[in-house]
């Protein structure tokens, strides 16, 4: 199957977490046939984590593991969609 890279990312899941005054967005997006899991800081607009998957299940499992690790590190969920 041909992978397309010119397609705009479509957000599938997005969580916003906070720790003190810091905010972090963790998201799953679909671009063509790829799924991307990312963590983006709000202040500096810097991606801390980006990983690509070719299957949705693996992407959602990775996102869940990332959120669990962040919660164990003291981050709290403040919004999701």
N, C-alpha and C positions, 0 to 999 in steps of 0.2 A: 504494500500500500504506500502511495506517495505521501510524504510529509510536506505540509504546506507551512511556509513561514511568513507569508504576507497577510495572513488573517489576523485581525485584531484580537487581543486576549478577551475572553469572556469570564467575568468573575463567577465562581460557583459557590464559594464559601469564604467568609471574611470574619475574623475575630480581632477585636481591639483589646489589648491588655495594658495594665498600668502597674507601675511599681514606683511609689513616691510620685514625683512629677514627670517621670518618663512614660511615654506611650509607645506602643509597638503594635503593628498590624501584621497578623499572620493570615495568609490567604492561599486558596487553591484557585487557579485560573486554567481555562482551557484555551489553547491556541491551535487551531487546526486539529491534528491528531495527538497533540502533546498536552500533558497536564503539568503545571508548574506549582510547586509549593514554595512560598517565600515568606520572609520576615523582614519588615521594613520599619526603621525607626522614624518617628514623626519629626523630631527636632532637626536632624541633619539630613533627612530624606535619604538615608543610606540603607542599602539592602545588606542585612546581616547573614542571610541564609537564602539560597536559591537551589532548588533541586528539580530536575525534570523527570517525568515518568511517561510511559506510553500506555499505562493502564490507570483508570480512575480509582480502582480499589487501592492500589499501592499508594497513590497520591493522597487519598483521604486517610489511610493508615499512617502515613508519614506526618501529615498535619496533626492528627490526634496525638501521636507520640511527641511531636514538638510542643504542642500546647501543654501536655502533661509534664514535660521537663521544665517548661517555663513556670508552671504553677508551683512545682517543687522548689524552684529557685526564688519564690516569693512574688511572682507576678499574679495579678488578679484580673479576671475577665470583666470588662466594663460594657462591651457591646458585641453583637454578632449579627450576621445576616447571611 
